[in-house]
Amino acid sequence: MNNRRSGMTLLEVLVGFTILLIGASSILVFLVFFIKMNITIQGKMQSKFIAEQFTEQIRAMSYRDPDLVNDGDNADLSDFTNPDHSAVDTVDQKIYNRYWNVAEDIPMSGMKTIKIRITWQQVDKEQVYEFSTLKGSG
């Protein structure tokens, strides 16, 4: 008589389950990484969109517009501890803080340099996007 058993032993099931668990946990780690990366990229894209919109607003403003007035200190262009102006934008329930400093007659007479900083809170730290633009009087 042939006494062969069909099926799997407990050891084979445990080994198979362990291999499946290792593979699934690797996929889960990659999934979490890609979700965090997507959130980071989305925040950067939104901040650049806000920056583009604000640059267009600056182009449409008068040279003497109150939002383009310097506080009297041209040396504070990169110092955002006490900015000349600020505003808050909310996009997709995320808050973006917009700060800008104005320096008059830089780089030449009749021009203003505007340095803008956009900040937002990511899960683990504050993110920053900075850029500068010029506004002429003519």
A tleap script that builds the chain and sets N, CA, C and O, in Angstrom:
source leaprc.protein.ff14SB
mol = sequence {
  NMET ASN ASN ARG ARG SER GLY MET THR LEU
  LEU GLU VAL LEU VAL GLY PHE THR ILE LEU
  LEU ILE GLY ALA SER SER ILE LEU VAL PHE
  LEU VAL PHE PHE ILE LYS MET ASN ILE THR
  ILE GLN GLY LYS MET GLN SER LYS PHE ILE
  ALA GLU GLN PHE THR GLU GLN ILE ARG ALA
  MET SER TYR ARG ASP PRO ASP LEU VAL ASN
  ASP GLY ASP ASN ALA ASP LEU SER ASP PHE
  THR ASN PRO ASP HIE SER ALA VAL ASP THR
  VAL ASP GLN LYS ILE TYR ASN ARG TYR TRP
  ASN VAL ALA GLU ASP ILE PRO MET SER GLY
  MET LYS THR ILE LYS ILE ARG ILE THR TRP
  GLN GLN VAL ASP LYS GLU GLN VAL TYR GLU
  PHE SER THR LEU LYS GLY SER CGLY
}
set mol.1.N position { 0.804 -1.185 0.000 }
set mol.1.CA position { 0.000 0.000 0.000 }
set mol.1.C position { 0.852 1.255 0.000 }
set mol.1.O position { 1.917 1.314 0.613 }
set mol.2.N position { 0.364 2.222 -0.685 }
set mol.2.CA position { 1.048 3.511 -0.768 }
set mol.2.C position { 0.396 4.460 0.241 }
set mol.2.O position { -0.796 4.749 0.134 }
set mol.3.N position { 1.150 4.936 1.195 }
set mol.3.CA position { 0.607 5.743 2.273 }
set mol.3.C position { 1.084 7.201 2.146 }
set mol.3.O position { 1.733 7.713 3.059 }
set mol.4.N position { 0.775 7.864 1.041 }
set mol.4.CA position { 1.208 9.253 0.817 }
set mol.4.C position { 0.127 10.210 1.293 }
set mol.4.O position { -1.065 9.980 1.092 }
set mol.5.N position { 0.565 11.273 1.918 }
set mol.5.CA position { -0.384 12.287 2.389 }
set mol.5.C position { -0.353 13.470 1.433 }
set mol.5.O position { 0.706 13.857 0.938 }
set mol.6.N position { -1.468 14.010 1.191 }
set mol.6.CA position { -1.513 15.235 0.383 }
set mol.6.C position { -1.745 16.405 1.320 }
set mol.6.O position { -2.327 16.255 2.394 }
set mol.7.N position { -1.273 17.586 0.889 }
set mol.7.CA position { -1.419 18.766 1.726 }
set mol.7.C position { -0.065 19.262 2.187 }
set mol.7.O position { 0.975 18.781 1.739 }
set mol.8.N position { -0.091 20.229 3.086 }
set mol.8.CA position { 1.136 20.874 3.530 }
set mol.8.C position { 1.303 20.667 5.026 }
set mol.8.O position { 0.334 20.554 5.777 }
set mol.9.N position { 2.551 20.623 5.426 }
set mol.9.CA position { 2.821 20.486 6.851 }
set mol.9.C position { 2.736 21.856 7.517 }
set mol.9.O position { 2.714 22.889 6.847 }
set mol.10.N position { 2.689 21.845 8.805 }
set mol.10.CA position { 2.621 23.089 9.564 }
set mol.10.C position { 3.869 23.939 9.323 }
set mol.10.O position { 3.769 25.163 9.239 }
set mol.11.N position { 5.008 23.331 9.215 }
set mol.11.CA position { 6.251 24.041 8.961 }
set mol.11.C position { 6.212 24.745 7.595 }
set mol.11.O position { 6.648 25.890 7.477 }
set mol.12.N position { 5.707 24.080 6.592 }
set mol.12.CA position { 5.590 24.684 5.252 }
set mol.12.C position { 4.631 25.881 5.270 }
set mol.12.O position { 4.890 26.890 4.613 }
set mol.13.N position { 3.560 25.777 5.994 }
set mol.13.CA position { 2.595 26.878 6.110 }
set mol.13.C position { 3.241 28.066 6.816 }
set mol.13.O position { 3.067 29.206 6.383 }
set mol.14.N position { 3.980 27.819 7.893 }
set mol.14.CA position { 4.641 28.898 8.621 }
set mol.14.C position { 5.708 29.583 7.774 }
set mol.14.O position { 5.813 30.809 7.793 }
set mol.15.N position { 6.492 28.823 7.040 }
set mol.15.CA position { 7.517 29.401 6.160 }
set mol.15.C position { 6.851 30.242 5.074 }
set mol.15.O position { 7.289 31.359 4.801 }
set mol.16.N position { 5.819 29.724 4.467 }
set mol.16.CA position { 5.096 30.466 3.432 }
set mol.16.C position { 4.482 31.757 3.974 }
set mol.16.O position { 4.540 32.806 3.331 }
set mol.17.N position { 3.894 31.660 5.166 }
set mol.17.CA position { 3.290 32.844 5.779 }
set mol.17.C position { 4.354 33.888 6.129 }
set mol.17.O position { 4.114 35.086 5.977 }
set mol.18.N position { 5.521 33.449 6.595 }
set mol.18.CA position { 6.619 34.368 6.926 }
set mol.18.C position { 7.107 35.097 5.680 }
set mol.18.O position { 7.329 36.307 5.711 }
set mol.19.N position { 7.271 34.368 4.594 }
set mol.19.CA position { 7.699 34.995 3.333 }
set mol.19.C position { 6.653 36.008 2.862 }
set mol.19.O position { 7.006 37.103 2.426 }
set mol.20.N position { 5.393 35.656 2.946 }
set mol.20.CA position { 4.318 36.569 2.562 }
set mol.20.C position { 4.317 37.817 3.443 }
set mol.20.O position { 4.119 38.926 2.948 }
set mol.21.N position { 4.537 37.641 4.743 }
set mol.21.CA position { 4.557 38.766 5.681 }
set mol.21.C position { 5.723 39.712 5.404 }
set mol.21.O position { 5.557 40.930 5.466 }
set mol.22.N position { 6.894 39.168 5.100 }
set mol.22.CA position { 8.050 40.008 4.770 }
set mol.22.C position { 7.780 40.806 3.491 }
set mol.22.O position { 8.080 41.998 3.434 }
set mol.23.N position { 7.231 40.175 2.495 }
set mol.23.CA position { 6.901 40.868 1.247 }
set mol.23.C position { 5.859 41.953 1.458 }
set mol.23.O position { 5.994 43.054 0.922 }
set mol.24.N position { 4.829 41.659 2.227 }
set mol.24.CA position { 3.772 42.644 2.481 }
set mol.24.C position { 4.294 43.829 3.286 }
set mol.24.O position { 3.913 44.969 3.020 }
set mol.25.N position { 5.161 43.577 4.267 }
set mol.25.CA position { 5.694 44.688 5.064 }
set mol.25.C position { 6.610 45.571 4.213 }
set mol.25.O position { 6.643 46.786 4.406 }
set mol.26.N position { 7.352 44.979 3.279 }
set mol.26.CA position { 8.184 45.780 2.370 }
set mol.26.C position { 7.318 46.684 1.505 }
set mol.26.O position { 7.646 47.854 1.307 }
set mol.27.N position { 6.244 46.166 1.003 }
set mol.27.CA position { 5.325 46.966 0.188 }
set mol.27.C position { 4.706 48.077 1.030 }
set mol.27.O position { 4.531 49.195 0.546 }
set mol.28.N position { 4.375 47.781 2.277 }
set mol.28.CA position { 3.791 48.784 3.166 }
set mol.28.C position { 4.780 49.921 3.446 }
set mol.28.O position { 4.383 51.086 3.487 }
set mol.29.N position { 6.062 49.592 3.638 }
set mol.29.CA position { 7.076 50.619 3.868 }
set mol.29.C position { 7.168 51.540 2.656 }
set mol.29.O position { 7.212 52.760 2.816 }
set mol.30.N position { 7.197 50.986 1.458 }
set mol.30.CA position { 7.243 51.797 0.241 }
set mol.30.C position { 5.981 52.637 0.096 }
set mol.30.O position { 6.054 53.789 -0.331 }
set mol.31.N position { 4.838 52.085 0.441 }
set mol.31.CA position { 3.580 52.825 0.338 }
set mol.31.C position { 3.583 54.038 1.258 }
set mol.31.O position { 3.181 55.127 0.846 }
set mol.32.N position { 4.029 53.866 2.496 }
set mol.32.CA position { 4.100 54.985 3.445 }
set mol.32.C position { 5.074 56.046 2.933 }
set mol.32.O position { 4.788 57.240 3.017 }
set mol.33.N position { 6.229 55.615 2.400 }
set mol.33.CA position { 7.210 56.548 1.845 }
set mol.33.C position { 6.603 57.357 0.699 }
set mol.33.O position { 6.771 58.576 0.653 }
set mol.34.N position { 5.907 56.706 -0.216 }
set mol.34.CA position { 5.333 57.404 -1.355 }
set mol.34.C position { 4.203 58.346 -0.945 }
set mol.34.O position { 4.024 59.395 -1.564 }
set mol.35.N position { 3.450 57.996 0.072 }
set mol.35.CA position { 2.399 58.900 0.567 }
set mol.35.C position { 3.022 60.156 1.162 }
set mol.35.O position { 2.558 61.263 0.889 }
set mol.36.N position { 4.080 59.998 1.980 }
set mol.36.CA position { 4.763 61.172 2.548 }
set mol.36.C position { 5.367 62.031 1.454 }
set mol.36.O position { 5.290 63.258 1.519 }
set mol.37.N position { 5.967 61.406 0.449 }
set mol.37.CA position { 6.570 62.145 -0.656 }
set mol.37.C position { 5.491 62.905 -1.439 }
set mol.37.O position { 5.715 64.038 -1.865 }
set mol.38.N position { 4.343 62.292 -1.625 }
set mol.38.CA position { 3.239 62.940 -2.338 }
set mol.38.C position { 2.754 64.170 -1.578 }
set mol.38.O position { 2.482 65.206 -2.185 }
set mol.39.N position { 2.645 64.063 -0.259 }
set mol.39.CA position { 2.210 65.196 0.560 }
set mol.39.C position { 3.233 66.325 0.477 }
set mol.39.O position { 2.859 67.494 0.377 }
set mol.40.N position { 4.518 65.985 0.518 }
set mol.40.CA position { 5.578 66.992 0.423 }
set mol.40.C position { 5.549 67.692 -0.924 }
set mol.40.O position { 5.631 68.918 -0.993 }
set mol.41.N position { 5.435 66.930 -1.979 }
set mol.41.CA position { 5.401 67.516 -3.326 }
set mol.41.C position { 4.165 68.375 -3.501 }
set mol.41.O position { 4.238 69.435 -4.123 }
set mol.42.N position { 3.034 67.944 -2.969 }
set mol.42.CA position { 1.809 68.728 -3.079 }
set mol.42.C position { 1.973 70.079 -2.375 }
set mol.42.O position { 1.540 71.105 -2.901 }
set mol.43.N position { 2.590 70.087 -1.197 }
set mol.43.CA position { 2.822 71.349 -0.489 }
set mol.43.C position { 3.728 72.277 -1.274 }
set mol.43.O position { 3.481 73.482 -1.332 }
set mol.44.N position { 4.780 71.730 -1.881 }
set mol.44.CA position { 5.687 72.554 -2.681 }
set mol.44.C position { 4.995 73.100 -3.920 }
set mol.44.O position { 5.204 74.255 -4.291 }
set mol.45.N position { 4.182 72.288 -4.552 }
set mol.45.CA position { 3.459 72.760 -5.740 }
set mol.45.C position { 2.474 73.869 -5.379 }
set mol.45.O position { 2.352 74.852 -6.110 }
set mol.46.N position { 1.774 73.717 -4.259 }
set mol.46.CA position { 0.831 74.745 -3.829 }
set mol.46.C position { 1.555 76.040 -3.489 }
set mol.46.O position { 1.069 77.124 -3.812 }
set mol.47.N position { 2.717 75.939 -2.836 }
set mol.47.CA position { 3.460 77.152 -2.489 }
set mol.47.C position { 3.955 77.859 -3.753 }
set mol.47.O position { 3.948 79.088 -3.809 }
set mol.48.N position { 4.378 77.116 -4.750 }
set mol.48.CA position { 4.806 77.732 -6.013 }
set mol.48.C position { 3.625 78.362 -6.740 }
set mol.48.O position { 3.769 79.403 -7.380 }
set mol.49.N position { 2.461 77.734 -6.642 }
set mol.49.CA position { 1.263 78.314 -7.242 }
set mol.49.C position { 0.901 79.628 -6.558 }
set mol.49.O position { 0.564 80.606 -7.226 }
set mol.50.N position { 0.970 79.654 -5.226 }
set mol.50.CA position { 0.713 80.892 -4.477 }
set mol.50.C position { 1.736 81.950 -4.869 }
set mol.50.O position { 1.389 83.119 -5.035 }
set mol.51.N position { 2.994 81.546 -5.019 }
set mol.51.CA position { 4.045 82.480 -5.414 }
set mol.51.C position { 3.772 83.071 -6.797 }
set mol.51.O position { 3.943 84.273 -6.998 }
set mol.52.N position { 3.355 82.245 -7.741 }
set mol.52.CA position { 3.045 82.738 -9.083 }
set mol.52.C position { 1.875 83.711 -9.053 }
set mol.52.O position { 1.913 84.752 -9.709 }
set mol.53.N position { 0.842 83.377 -8.299 }
set mol.53.CA position { -0.314 84.274 -8.189 }
set mol.53.C position { 0.095 85.613 -7.578 }
set mol.53.O position { -0.319 86.672 -8.050 }
set mol.54.N position { 0.913 85.558 -6.523 }
set mol.54.CA position { 1.323 86.791 -5.859 }
set mol.54.C position { 2.219 87.632 -6.768 }
set mol.54.O position { 2.126 88.860 -6.767 }
set mol.55.N position { 3.076 86.985 -7.536 }
set mol.55.CA position { 3.912 87.719 -8.482 }
set mol.55.C position { 3.044 88.441 -9.512 }
set mol.55.O position { 3.332 89.583 -9.872 }
set mol.56.N position { 2.005 87.795 -9.978 }
set mol.56.CA position { 1.079 88.444 -10.919 }
set mol.56.C position { 0.360 89.621 -10.249 }
set mol.56.O position { 0.137 90.651 -10.886 }
set mol.57.N position { 0.002 89.478 -8.981 }
set mol.57.CA position { -0.623 90.587 -8.259 }
set mol.57.C position { 0.332 91.762 -8.149 }
set mol.57.O position { -0.071 92.912 -8.324 }
set mol.58.N position { 1.600 91.479 -7.860 }
set mol.58.CA position { 2.603 92.540 -7.744 }
set mol.58.C position { 2.744 93.279 -9.068 }
set mol.58.O position { 2.849 94.505 -9.090 }
set mol.59.N position { 2.748 92.536 -10.170 }
set mol.59.CA position { 2.856 93.168 -11.492 }
set mol.59.C position { 1.682 94.102 -11.766 }
set mol.59.O position { 1.833 95.128 -12.429 }
set mol.60.N position { 0.509 93.735 -11.247 }
set mol.60.CA position { -0.683 94.549 -11.483 }
set mol.60.C position { -0.784 95.733 -10.519 }
set mol.60.O position { -1.558 96.657 -10.770 }
set mol.61.N position { -0.032 95.727 -9.438 }
set mol.61.CA position { -0.096 96.806 -8.439 }
set mol.61.C position { 0.608 98.056 -8.941 }
set mol.61.O position { 1.498 98.008 -9.791 }
set mol.62.N position { 0.178 99.159 -8.389 }
set mol.62.CA position { 0.865 100.425 -8.613 }
set mol.62.C position { 2.190 100.412 -7.849 }
set mol.62.O position { 2.330 99.727 -6.836 }
set mol.63.N position { 3.153 101.177 -8.349 }
set mol.63.CA position { 4.455 101.277 -7.689 }
set mol.63.C position { 4.297 101.804 -6.264 }
set mol.63.O position { 5.083 101.457 -5.383 }
set mol.64.N position { 3.293 102.633 -6.037 }
set mol.64.CA position { 3.043 103.250 -4.725 }
set mol.64.C position { 1.989 102.498 -3.901 }
set mol.64.O position { 1.530 103.015 -2.882 }
set mol.65.N position { 1.611 101.329 -4.309 }
set mol.65.CA position { 0.607 100.537 -3.593 }
set mol.65.C position { 1.056 100.319 -2.138 }
set mol.65.O position { 2.237 100.076 -1.889 }
set mol.66.N position { 0.121 100.404 -1.175 }
set mol.66.CA position { 0.484 100.204 0.234 }
set mol.66.C position { 1.128 98.839 0.530 }
set mol.66.O position { 1.906 98.710 1.475 }
set mol.67.N position { 0.801 97.830 -0.275 }
set mol.67.CA position { 1.414 96.513 -0.073 }
set mol.67.C position { 2.850 96.441 -0.586 }
set mol.67.O position { 3.529 95.432 -0.400 }
set mol.68.N position { 3.311 97.515 -1.232 }
set mol.68.CA position { 4.687 97.557 -1.730 }
set mol.68.C position { 5.502 98.661 -1.062 }
set mol.68.O position { 6.509 99.119 -1.603 }
set mol.69.N position { 5.054 99.082 0.121 }
set mol.69.CA position { 5.746 100.135 0.854 }
set mol.69.C position { 6.816 99.500 1.740 }
set mol.69.O position { 6.580 98.485 2.396 }
set mol.70.N position { 7.975 100.110 1.743 }
set mol.70.CA position { 9.078 99.675 2.596 }
set mol.70.C position { 8.851 100.231 3.998 }
set mol.70.O position { 8.270 101.303 4.162 }
set mol.71.N position { 9.310 99.499 5.001 }
set mol.71.CA position { 9.173 99.987 6.379 }
set mol.71.C position { 10.274 100.965 6.756 }
set mol.71.O position { 10.377 101.370 7.914 }
set mol.72.N position { 11.103 101.350 5.780 }
set mol.72.CA position { 12.162 102.318 6.026 }
set mol.72.C position { 13.538 101.702 6.179 }
set mol.72.O position { 14.530 102.420 6.300 }
set mol.73.N position { 13.607 100.386 6.176 }
set mol.73.CA position { 14.887 99.702 6.365 }
set mol.73.C position { 15.161 98.808 5.162 }
set mol.73.O position { 14.583 97.728 5.042 }
set mol.74.N position { 16.037 99.254 4.277 }
set mol.74.CA position { 16.396 98.448 3.108 }
set mol.74.C position { 17.261 97.246 3.466 }
set mol.74.O position { 17.361 96.307 2.677 }
set mol.75.N position { 17.890 97.256 4.643 }
set mol.75.CA position { 18.806 96.187 5.031 }
set mol.75.C position { 18.075 94.929 5.509 }
set mol.75.O position { 18.699 93.882 5.678 }
set mol.76.N position { 16.767 95.022 5.725 }
set mol.76.CA position { 16.034 93.873 6.268 }
set mol.76.C position { 15.387 93.012 5.180 }
set mol.76.O position { 14.425 92.294 5.457 }
set mol.77.N position { 15.892 93.073 3.968 }
set mol.77.CA position { 15.273 92.353 2.855 }
set mol.77.C position { 15.175 90.854 3.117 }
set mol.77.O position { 14.163 90.239 2.780 }
set mol.78.N position { 16.192 90.262 3.704 }
set mol.78.CA position { 16.192 88.812 3.966 }
set mol.78.C position { 15.847 88.468 5.406 }
set mol.78.O position { 15.877 87.295 5.778 }
set mol.79.N position { 15.521 89.460 6.223 }
set mol.79.CA position { 15.200 89.230 7.630 }
set mol.79.C position { 13.681 89.148 7.791 }
set mol.79.O position { 12.982 90.158 7.716 }
set mol.80.N position { 13.186 87.934 8.013 }
set mol.80.CA position { 11.738 87.745 8.104 }
set mol.80.C position { 11.249 87.622 9.545 }
set mol.80.O position { 10.127 87.171 9.774 }
set mol.81.N position { 12.073 88.014 10.523 }
set mol.81.CA position { 11.606 87.995 11.906 }
set mol.81.C position { 10.548 89.068 12.129 }
set mol.81.O position { 9.637 88.883 12.935 }
set mol.82.N position { 10.663 90.186 11.423 }
set mol.82.CA position { 9.680 91.254 11.480 }
set mol.82.C position { 9.456 91.763 10.046 }
set mol.82.O position { 9.994 92.804 9.671 }
set mol.83.N position { 8.660 91.029 9.240 }
set mol.83.CA position { 8.514 91.381 7.824 }
set mol.83.C position { 7.744 92.686 7.624 }
set mol.83.O position { 6.986 93.127 8.487 }
set mol.84.N position { 7.968 93.289 6.448 }
set mol.84.CA position { 7.245 94.508 6.100 }
set mol.84.C position { 5.747 94.237 5.946 }
set mol.84.O position { 4.921 95.063 6.334 }
set mol.85.N position { 5.402 93.086 5.382 }
set mol.85.CA position { 4.000 92.737 5.117 }
set mol.85.C position { 3.813 91.229 5.305 }
set mol.85.O position { 4.768 90.454 5.254 }
set mol.86.N position { 2.555 90.839 5.524 }
set mol.86.CA position { 2.256 89.406 5.633 }
set mol.86.C position { 0.805 89.159 5.240 }
set mol.86.O position { -0.032 90.061 5.271 }
set mol.87.N position { 0.533 87.911 4.869 }
set mol.87.CA position { -0.821 87.476 4.523 }
set mol.87.C position { -0.888 85.968 4.744 }
set mol.87.O position { 0.133 85.291 4.860 }
set mol.88.N position { -2.114 85.465 4.799 }
set mol.88.CA position { -2.325 84.032 4.994 }
set mol.88.C position { -3.178 83.522 3.840 }
set mol.88.O position { -4.200 84.116 3.499 }
set mol.89.N position { -2.750 82.421 3.248 }
set mol.89.CA position { -3.503 81.751 2.192 }
set mol.89.C position { -3.863 80.355 2.676 }
set mol.89.O position { -3.044 79.677 3.297 }
set mol.90.N position { -5.084 79.926 2.393 }
set mol.90.CA position { -5.512 78.577 2.740 }
set mol.90.C position { -5.880 77.847 1.461 }
set mol.90.O position { -6.748 78.289 0.708 }
set mol.91.N position { -5.209 76.720 1.219 }
set mol.91.CA position { -5.469 75.913 0.038 }
set mol.91.C position { -5.642 74.474 0.502 }
set mol.91.O position { -4.776 73.924 1.181 }
set mol.92.N position { -6.757 73.873 0.135 }
set mol.92.CA position { -7.059 72.488 0.529 }
set mol.92.C position { -6.902 72.280 2.029 }
set mol.92.O position { -6.330 71.279 2.462 }
set mol.93.N position { -7.400 73.206 2.813 }
set mol.93.CA position { -7.385 73.177 4.274 }
set mol.93.C position { -5.976 73.198 4.860 }
set mol.93.O position { -5.779 72.812 6.012 }
set mol.94.N position { -4.998 73.642 4.080 }
set mol.94.CA position { -3.632 73.803 4.564 }
set mol.94.C position { -3.311 75.287 4.553 }
set mol.94.O position { -3.619 75.991 3.592 }
set mol.95.N position { -2.687 75.761 5.634 }
set mol.95.CA position { -2.399 77.187 5.796 }
set mol.95.C position { -0.992 77.492 5.292 }
set mol.95.O position { -0.017 76.858 5.699 }
set mol.96.N position { -0.909 78.476 4.398 }
set mol.96.CA position { 0.368 78.964 3.870 }
set mol.96.C position { 0.514 80.417 4.321 }
set mol.96.O position { -0.341 81.252 4.027 }
set mol.97.N position { 1.594 80.710 5.031 }
set mol.97.CA position { 1.883 82.075 5.467 }
set mol.97.C position { 2.780 82.733 4.436 }
set mol.97.O position { 3.793 82.170 4.020 }
set mol.98.N position { 2.392 83.932 4.031 }
set mol.98.CA position { 3.153 84.668 3.024 }
set mol.98.C position { 3.703 85.927 3.668 }
set mol.98.O position { 2.946 86.736 4.204 }
set mol.99.N position { 5.028 86.098 3.617 }
set mol.99.CA position { 5.699 87.271 4.163 }
set mol.99.C position { 6.490 87.916 3.032 }
set mol.99.O position { 7.029 87.222 2.170 }
set mol.100.N position { 6.558 89.246 3.038 }
set mol.100.CA position { 7.397 89.885 2.040 }
set mol.100.C position { 7.985 91.179 2.580 }
set mol.100.O position { 7.346 91.935 3.311 }
set mol.101.N position { 9.238 91.396 2.182 }
set mol.101.CA position { 9.973 92.604 2.521 }
set mol.101.C position { 10.248 93.375 1.233 }
set mol.101.O position { 10.451 92.792 0.169 }
set mol.102.N position { 10.249 94.693 1.358 }
set mol.102.CA position { 10.457 95.567 0.209 }
set mol.102.C position { 11.683 96.432 0.468 }
set mol.102.O position { 11.847 97.000 1.547 }
set mol.103.N position { 12.534 96.517 -0.539 }
set mol.103.CA position { 13.691 97.416 -0.488 }
set mol.103.C position { 13.579 98.376 -1.670 }
set mol.103.O position { 13.478 97.949 -2.820 }
set mol.104.N position { 13.597 99.667 -1.379 }
set mol.104.CA position { 13.440 100.679 -2.434 }
set mol.104.C position { 14.787 101.066 -3.017 }
set mol.104.O position { 15.813 101.050 -2.338 }
set mol.105.N position { 14.751 101.417 -4.311 }
set mol.105.CA position { 15.928 101.857 -5.067 }
set mol.105.C position { 17.024 100.797 -5.096 }
set mol.105.O position { 18.208 101.127 -5.149 }
set mol.106.N position { 16.637 99.540 -5.061 }
set mol.106.CA position { 17.572 98.427 -5.209 }
set mol.106.C position { 17.023 97.546 -6.324 }
set mol.106.O position { 15.870 97.130 -6.215 }
set mol.107.N position { 17.730 97.240 -7.346 }
set mol.107.CA position { 19.154 97.443 -7.607 }
set mol.107.C position { 19.492 98.818 -8.189 }
set mol.107.O position { 20.666 99.164 -8.319 }
set mol.108.N position { 18.467 99.601 -8.541 }
set mol.108.CA position { 18.737 100.936 -9.070 }
set mol.108.C position { 17.594 101.862 -8.687 }
set mol.108.O position { 16.542 101.418 -8.228 }
set mol.109.N position { 17.815 103.146 -8.880 }
set mol.109.CA position { 16.811 104.150 -8.548 }
set mol.109.C position { 15.530 103.892 -9.350 }
set mol.109.O position { 15.581 103.589 -10.542 }
set mol.110.N position { 14.384 104.018 -8.676 }
set mol.110.CA position { 13.101 103.809 -9.338 }
set mol.110.C position { 12.668 102.353 -9.395 }
set mol.110.O position { 11.709 102.017 -10.090 }
set mol.111.N position { 13.365 101.488 -8.672 }
set mol.111.CA position { 12.995 100.067 -8.644 }
set mol.111.C position { 12.862 99.606 -7.199 }
set mol.111.O position { 13.489 100.143 -6.285 }
set mol.112.N position { 12.036 98.607 -7.031 }
set mol.112.CA position { 11.877 97.966 -5.724 }
set mol.112.C position { 12.194 96.485 -5.868 }
set mol.112.O position { 11.782 95.835 -6.829 }
set mol.113.N position { 12.928 95.971 -4.905 }
set mol.113.CA position { 13.157 94.536 -4.817 }
set mol.113.C position { 12.220 94.001 -3.745 }
set mol.113.O position { 12.196 94.506 -2.623 }
set mol.114.N position { 11.456 92.987 -4.093 }
set mol.114.CA position { 10.513 92.379 -3.156 }
set mol.114.C position { 10.956 90.938 -2.939 }
set mol.114.O position { 11.018 90.149 -3.882 }
set mol.115.N position { 11.262 90.604 -1.691 }
set mol.115.CA position { 11.643 89.235 -1.346 }
set mol.115.C position { 10.474 88.607 -0.612 }
set mol.115.O position { 9.999 89.140 0.391 }
set mol.116.N position { 10.016 87.480 -1.113 }
set mol.116.CA position { 8.818 86.821 -0.593 }
set mol.116.C position { 9.199 85.479 -0.005 }
set mol.116.O position { 10.007 84.746 -0.576 }
set mol.117.N position { 8.615 85.159 1.136 }
set mol.117.CA position { 8.804 83.859 1.786 }
set mol.117.C position { 7.429 83.273 2.045 }
set mol.117.O position { 6.559 83.926 2.623 }
set mol.118.N position { 7.246 82.041 1.614 }
set mol.118.CA position { 6.010 81.304 1.876 }
set mol.118.C position { 6.374 80.126 2.771 }
set mol.118.O position { 7.281 79.353 2.460 }
set mol.119.N position { 5.661 79.998 3.879 }
set mol.119.CA position { 5.918 78.894 4.809 }
set mol.119.C position { 4.626 78.116 5.024 }
set mol.119.O position { 3.526 78.664 4.949 }
set mol.120.N position { 4.791 76.836 5.291 }
set mol.120.CA position { 3.666 75.981 5.652 }
set mol.120.C position { 4.184 74.861 6.526 }
set mol.120.O position { 5.370 74.529 6.497 }
set mol.121.N position { 3.292 74.284 7.300 }
set mol.121.CA position { 3.674 73.238 8.250 }
set mol.121.C position { 3.488 71.873 7.607 }
set mol.121.O position { 2.384 71.501 7.210 }
set mol.122.N position { 4.579 71.142 7.513 }
set mol.122.CA position { 4.525 69.757 7.071 }
set mol.122.C position { 4.370 68.912 8.314 }
set mol.122.O position { 4.423 69.450 9.420 }
set mol.123.N position { 4.187 67.644 8.184 }
set mol.123.CA position { 3.949 66.773 9.334 }
set mol.123.C position { 5.047 66.929 10.384 }
set mol.123.O position { 4.757 67.009 11.578 }
set mol.124.N position { 6.292 66.974 9.950 }
set mol.124.CA position { 7.390 66.958 10.904 }
set mol.124.C position { 8.127 68.280 11.061 }
set mol.124.O position { 8.835 68.461 12.051 }
set mol.125.N position { 7.985 69.218 10.114 }
set mol.125.CA position { 8.686 70.493 10.246 }
set mol.125.C position { 8.092 71.551 9.322 }
set mol.125.O position { 7.274 71.265 8.448 }
set mol.126.N position { 8.538 72.783 9.552 }
set mol.126.CA position { 8.083 73.889 8.721 }
set mol.126.C position { 8.845 73.899 7.397 }
set mol.126.O position { 10.069 73.761 7.370 }
set mol.127.N position { 8.113 74.061 6.316 }
set mol.127.CA position { 8.696 74.121 4.980 }
set mol.127.C position { 8.735 75.578 4.532 }
set mol.127.O position { 7.876 76.371 4.920 }
set mol.128.N position { 9.731 75.934 3.714 }
set mol.128.CA position { 9.924 77.317 3.281 }
set mol.128.C position { 10.180 77.355 1.782 }
set mol.128.O position { 10.930 76.540 1.245 }
set mol.129.N position { 9.545 78.312 1.116 }
set mol.129.CA position { 9.818 78.595 -0.292 }
set mol.129.C position { 10.057 80.098 -0.402 }
set mol.129.O position { 9.205 80.894 -0.009 }
set mol.130.N position { 11.218 80.487 -0.936 }
set mol.130.CA position { 11.574 81.903 -1.048 }
set mol.130.C position { 11.881 82.266 -2.482 }
set mol.130.O position { 12.392 81.451 -3.251 }
set mol.131.N position { 11.563 83.506 -2.834 }
set mol.131.CA position { 11.924 84.025 -4.138 }
set mol.131.C position { 11.899 85.542 -4.089 }
set mol.131.O position { 11.364 86.136 -3.153 }
set mol.132.N position { 12.477 86.156 -5.094 }
set mol.132.CA position { 12.524 87.625 -5.194 }
set mol.132.C position { 11.968 88.044 -6.540 }
set mol.132.O position { 12.010 87.294 -7.515 }
set mol.133.N position { 11.448 89.259 -6.569 }
set mol.133.CA position { 10.973 89.849 -7.819 }
set mol.133.C position { 11.264 91.347 -7.779 }
set mol.133.O position { 11.546 91.904 -6.718 }
set mol.134.N position { 11.196 91.980 -8.916 }
set mol.134.CA position { 11.458 93.418 -9.027 }
set mol.134.C position { 10.208 94.133 -9.496 }
set mol.134.O position { 9.392 93.569 -10.225 }
set mol.135.N position { 10.064 95.383 -9.069 }
set mol.135.CA position { 8.954 96.233 -9.511 }
set mol.135.C position { 9.536 97.585 -9.889 }
set mol.135.O position { 10.216 98.228 -9.089 }
set mol.136.N position { 9.261 98.005 -11.112 }
set mol.136.CA position { 9.753 99.301 -11.576 }
set mol.136.C position { 8.681 100.370 -11.475 }
set mol.136.O position { 7.488 100.068 -11.437 }
set mol.137.N position { 9.112 101.620 -11.431 }
set mol.137.CA position { 8.166 102.723 -11.282 }
set mol.137.C position { 7.540 103.122 -12.609 }
set mol.137.O position { 6.542 103.844 -12.617 }
set mol.138.N position { 8.083 102.686 -13.705 }
set mol.138.CA position { 7.583 103.109 -15.013 }
set mol.138.C position { 6.611 102.217 -15.649 }
set mol.138.O position { 6.142 102.501 -16.751 }
savepdb mol mol.pdb
quit
